[in-house]
């Protein structure tokens, strides 16, 4: 019969979102029998590895391959937004400098808002889980999802579990979580295909415009990829108000 081992665990800040109430924001003892990596242990407790930025075992930083030992004291931390802990990190050797996203099929409205804010965002409503995981891994894109099991796939290095339900609040959550406010570039990407927008002369696209649009609007942008045309109508004004509210909130 295999010996039962135990470790003492403590999860910090938003990682507690994934734990049952009796384990949140405090130390707890976890019992196990089979040998396992610390990544497996953390995910067996419900926390996707993509949410973890730093693991300390007996006050020393370890990577996901560390084999858990009896009586280890384990502290698990999410991303640090204000502190520079790069010298202690063991989990990811190459942080993403160019922020790009891929979203699962349930986050279509968030995809449009991210594109509206100028972020490179891949989305299709027929993506399968294995496709999204592969895109995230091979193309170095942050996977955004509300599926915890998807984030536990081994090949995914950069991912995030979206907490909010309402799409506008989801946009604010992502901008705050990844500290993206200074990188917002409104109305530079097509909300339909993610292509880049360019200013276009009215005379070049006039034949494609409805009479009312042709009469009342003078400034236009066009997607380089799908050729969709944009102008500053009511929809534009609503989106501008949303982005302004995010800027005001952050101040």
N, C-alpha and C positions, 0 to 999 in steps of 0.2 A: 504493500500500500504506500502510495506516495505521501511524503511529508507535507503537511499544510504549512505554508509560509504566510507571512503578513508584511505589509508595508503601511507606512503612514503617509497620507496624501493631503495636499492642500492646493486648491485651484483659486486663481485670483481674477478679480474684476469680471469682465463679461463672459469668461469661461464658465462661470456659475450658471449661466443661462441654460446650459446643457445638462445640469445635474438635478437630481431630485431634491426637494426642499430640505431634507434632513442632512444633506451633504454640502449645502451651499455655505460659502464664506467661513469655513472652519475646517480644522483637521479632522480626518476620519481614518479609521483602520480598514484596510482592504485585504481580504484573505484569498489566496490562490494556491493551486497545487502544481500545475504544469509550468515548465520553464517558458518564459515569454520575454519579448522585447518591451521596452517602455512604451513604444508606439502602440503595440497591441493592448497593453494595459490601459493606456489613456483612452483609446477608442472603445474598449470594452466598458468603460465608465460612461460613454456617451459623447465624448468630446472629439470632434474631427481633428485630425492632425494638422490640417491647414489653418486652424484657428490658433495654433500654438507657436509662440516665438522663442520662448526660453524655457528649458527644463533644468532644474537644479536637483541633483541627487546628493544628499549629505553635503549640501552647500557648494557642490561643484557642477559646472555646466556639462551636460552630456548630449549626445545626438540620439536620434530615434532608434538606433540599433543597440543601444545599451541594454544588456541583459539584467533584468531586475533581480535583486538579491534579498534574501530574508532580512527584515528589519530596516530596509532602506527608508529614508525620509525623503519624500518627493514633493517638490514645489513646482507648479506649472503656471506659466504666465502667458498672457496674450501679447499682441504687438505693443511695444512701448512707443508712444507718440512724442514724448517730450525728452526722454532720457537717451543718451548715446550709450548703448550697451554692446556695440559691435565687437569689442574685444572678447565678450563672453559668449557670443552666439556660436552654437555648434550645429544648428539645424539646416540653415540655408547658406550656401557659400556665395551665391550670386543673387542678391536682391534685385527685383525688377526696377529698372530706372525709367523705362518707357511704359507708362501705365496704359494697358489695353485690357479689354474685358471680353469674356464670352459668357452668355447667359443661358440658363436652361429654358425649356419651352413654356414655363409658367410665369415668366417675367417679361412678357412682351411690352407692357406699358413702361416699365422701368427702362428697357432698352431704348425706347423712343426718347425718354427724358435724358438719358445719358448722351445720346447722339445730339440732342438739342443743345446740351451743354458743351458739346464739342469733343466728346470722348470716343475714341475708336472702340466700337462695340459690335461684336458679332452676335447675331441672333437669328434663329429660324424656328418656327413653331413645330417643326417635325424632327428636330434634333433628337437622337437617341442618347441615352446616358453615356454609352461607350464612345460615341462620337464627340460629345462635349469634353469628356475627360481627355481624349486624344488631342483635341484642338488646344486645350489648356496646356497640356504638357509639351507638345511639339512646337507650338507657336508662342509660348511664353506669355499666355494671357491669364489674367485673374478670373477664375470661375466664380460667378455669383449664382447662388441657388438657395432655395428653402428646403432642399432635400439633404438631410444630414448624412445619409448613407452614401450619397454620391460623393461627398467630400472625403469620405474614408477610403476611396480608391487610391491604391498605392502610388500610381503614376502622377497624381495631382500634387504639385508642390505649392502652388499659389491659388488659394480659394477663400471664399468668405460666405458664411451663412447669414442671409439677410433676415434681420429680425422684424422689421416693420412690415405691415400688410398693405397699407395704402401707398400707391406708386409715388406720389409726390414726397411723402415722408421717407420712402426708400431712397429716393435721389439724395435727399438731405443726409440720410444715414451714411450713404456711400461716400459722399463728399467729405463728411466729417471723419469717417473711419480711416480714409486714406489721405487725409489732409490735402485735398485737391482744389480748394477754393481759388488759389492763385493760378491754377491751370485751366479754369473754366474759360472756354472760348465759344460763346453763344453763336448759334446759327452759322457754323462752319462745316457741319456735316448733314447729310441727307438723313432724315428720320426714318426713311423707308428702306434704304439699301446700305447706309453707312458710308457712302461715297463722299468725297470732299466737294464743297460748294465753291463756285467762283462767280464773281460779279459778271453780269451779262447785259449788253446794251438792249434796250427795249426794242429797238428796230430789228434786232436779230431774232426775236421770239414773238413779235407782235402778232403774227398770223396764228399762233397757238393759244392766244389769250381769249377769254370770254369778253364780250363787249363791255361789261361793267368794270372788269379788271383793267382792260385797256384804257378806259376813260379816267379812272380815279387813281391809278397807281403808276409811278414813274420809275421806281427802282426795283431791280430784280436780281435774283441769284439763281444759278442753275447747277444741278448735280452733274459732275463730270462723268459719272458712271451710268446712271439711269436716265439722265437728262430731265428729271423732274424740275419744275420751275417754282420758285418761292418768291413771295412778296410780303410786305409788311401790313397784312390784314389783321382781322380780329384775333385769329389764331396766334399770330406773331405777338400781339400785344399781351395775350394771356400768358404766353410762355415767358415773355420778358418780365412780367409781374412775379412769376414764380422764381425766376433767377434773382431778381432784386430782393425778394423776401429772404432767400437763402443768404445773400450778402449781408442784409440787415441783421439776420439772426446771428451770424458769425461775429459781427461787431459787438 
